[in-house]
Amino acid sequence: MVKIAQLIRHEPSNSTALAVNTSSHDKIHKIDGLERFGNLRSLNLANNMITKIENISMLTHLKIINLDFNQISHIENLRQLKQL
């Protein structure tokens, strides 16, 4: 299993956009490792094996999240994300 933090390379913590580009063998199963990206406005995690939307409540500036082609079955803690 690949972790998001392993795919992020030298992104400054004040970044407003992050696209985690994965190849077919990089199957992200869990959203984690984004704690230092509090200013994030856009997040692309399409084409993975994520089953649960979690661990993004600290991303209070998030306006766009792409989770296309995942296997989402559970969503939690999105109330803080007023701009989403």
Residue pairs with C-beta under 8 A, 6 or more apart in sequence:
1 27
1 28
1 29
1 30
2 22
2 26
2 27
2 28
3 28
3 30
3 32
3 33
4 20
4 28
4 31
4 32
4 33
4 34
4 45
5 32
5 33
7 20
7 21
7 22
7 26
7 28
8 18
8 20
8 33
11 18
11 37
13 36
13 37
13 38
13 39
14 39
15 37
15 39
15 40
16 39
16 40
16 41
16 42
16 61
17 40
17 41
17 42
17 43
18 37
18 40
18 42
18 43
18 44
19 42
19 43
19 44
20 28
20 43
20 44
20 45
21 44
22 28
22 47
22 48
26 48
27 48
27 49
28 45
28 48
28 49
28 50
29 48
29 49
29 50
29 51
30 50
30 52
30 54
30 55
31 45
31 50
31 52
31 53
31 54
31 55
31 56
32 55
34 40
34 43
34 55
34 56
34 58
34 59
35 58
37 59
38 58
38 59
38 60
38 61
39 61
40 59
40 61
40 62
41 61
41 62
41 63
41 64
41 83
42 62
42 63
42 64
42 65
43 56
43 59
43 62
43 64
43 65
43 66
44 65
44 66
45 65
45 66
45 67
45 70
46 66
46 67
46 68
46 69
46 70
47 68
47 69
47 70
48 69
48 70
49 70
49 71
50 67
50 70
50 71
50 72
51 70
51 71
51 72
51 73
51 74
52 72
52 73
52 74
52 75
52 76
53 67
53 72
53 74
53 75
53 76
53 78
54 74
54 76
54 77
56 62
56 65
56 77
56 78
56 81
57 77
57 78
57 80
57 81
58 80
59 81
60 80
60 81
60 82
60 83
61 83
62 81
62 83
62 84
63 83
63 84
64 84
65 84
78 84
